[in-house]
Amino acid sequence: MGMGTRFFLVDDGDNVRRFPLSRFERLRREDPKESLPEFADKRVRCAHAILELSGRKPVEMIRLEYFVLSFDSQGRLDRSERERAKELAVHMVPPYTDQAAAETVVDAKHHFAKK
């Protein structure tokens, strides 16, 4: 028994096609030789399945994730969209506060508001 992963892309006609992990990694790493021109300027639905395998055959689905990939005009992952997604993810995390430091910090907003 082992674990495996599979990626799938869903085109505009709702056709599901398996997409090799190696190609996905090259796209993610922004390899200049890797692109999908058929998806240029499109948002493409994707599925990522984590499977339990027996003899390289899937026997159980452990996890299934869905997401959307945005492609630029050359069929590469849209960098600006990825940066925006990273920024949104950072804003979802609550700020870290050291409890000891929080006790010594004085809330002076009202003093600055007067000025």
C-alpha atoms as one frame of an Amber mdcrd trajectory, in Angstrom:
protein
   0.000   0.000   0.000   1.176   3.479  -0.810  -0.042   6.977  -1.480  -0.430
   8.692  -4.801  -1.669  11.949  -6.212  -3.590  12.752  -9.373  -4.412  16.088
 -11.018  -7.324  16.645 -13.352  -8.249  19.624 -15.524 -11.818  20.364 -16.620
 -12.163  22.237 -19.913 -15.019  24.481 -21.090 -16.896  21.472 -22.443 -16.800
  19.785 -19.000 -14.334  17.207 -20.296 -12.073  15.887 -17.543  -8.510  15.106
 -18.459  -5.754  13.760 -16.277  -2.797  16.088 -15.940   0.655  14.762 -14.943
   2.046  15.979 -11.641   5.421  16.670 -13.287   3.847  19.109 -15.765   1.835
  20.785 -13.014   5.040  21.301 -11.006   6.793  22.788 -14.045   3.887  25.201
 -14.546   3.923  26.121 -10.863   7.699  26.726 -10.941   7.187  28.945 -14.013
   9.351  26.824 -16.295   9.614  28.868 -19.532   9.341  25.679 -21.632   6.012
  24.634 -20.059   2.686  26.136 -21.114  -0.849  25.160 -22.028  -1.753  27.403
 -24.986  -5.243  25.874 -25.205  -6.012  27.509 -21.841  -4.554  30.952 -22.646
  -6.468  33.792 -20.919  -8.799  31.316 -19.217  -9.677  30.183 -15.733  -9.610
  26.389 -15.570 -11.259  24.153 -12.984  -8.952  21.578 -11.412  -9.166  18.658
  -9.032  -6.362  17.241  -6.925  -6.932  13.733  -5.572  -4.800  12.029  -2.936
  -5.255   8.279  -3.162  -4.280   5.135  -1.370  -2.736   2.751  -3.869  -2.306
  -0.989  -3.965  -0.077  -2.232  -6.750  -0.233   1.236  -8.361  -4.035   0.962
  -8.554  -6.260   3.324  -6.534  -8.190   1.579  -3.752  -9.350   4.549  -1.659
  -9.660   8.311  -2.035  -8.063  10.012   0.958  -8.664  13.644   0.026 -10.132
  15.581  -2.877  -9.487  19.293  -3.437 -10.966  21.590  -6.045  -9.481  24.873
  -7.225  -9.257  27.190 -10.205  -6.092  28.022 -12.121  -5.809  31.309 -14.020
  -3.713  31.318 -17.158  -2.119  34.296 -18.892  -2.089  35.039 -22.621   0.747
  32.546 -23.231  -0.884  29.628 -21.429   1.251  29.911 -18.295  -0.038  30.324
 -14.766  -1.006  33.954 -14.217   1.571  35.365 -11.811  -0.542  38.365 -10.739
  -3.445  36.089  -9.844  -1.141  33.841  -7.809   0.253  36.851  -5.939  -3.277
  38.071  -5.209  -4.213  34.632  -3.851  -1.127  34.603  -1.607  -1.994  38.045
  -0.287  -5.558  36.977   0.496  -4.266  33.890   2.295  -1.963  35.994   4.473
  -4.862  38.267   5.428  -6.855  35.250   6.612  -4.287  34.430   9.315  -4.864
  36.303  12.580  -1.958  38.502  13.648   0.490  37.013  16.095   0.753  38.825
  19.407   3.160  37.971  22.175   1.039  38.012  25.336   3.876  39.431  27.481
   4.496  42.237  24.992   0.750  42.922  24.693   0.564  43.690  28.415   3.225
  46.421  28.136   1.810  48.080  25.012  -0.352  51.122  25.702  -3.328  51.748
  23.416  -2.820  55.396  22.423  -5.121  55.621  19.392  -7.264  58.263  21.046
  -4.193  60.513  21.598  -3.290  60.349  17.916  -6.902  60.859  16.863  -6.985
  64.205  18.732  -3.986  65.450  16.767
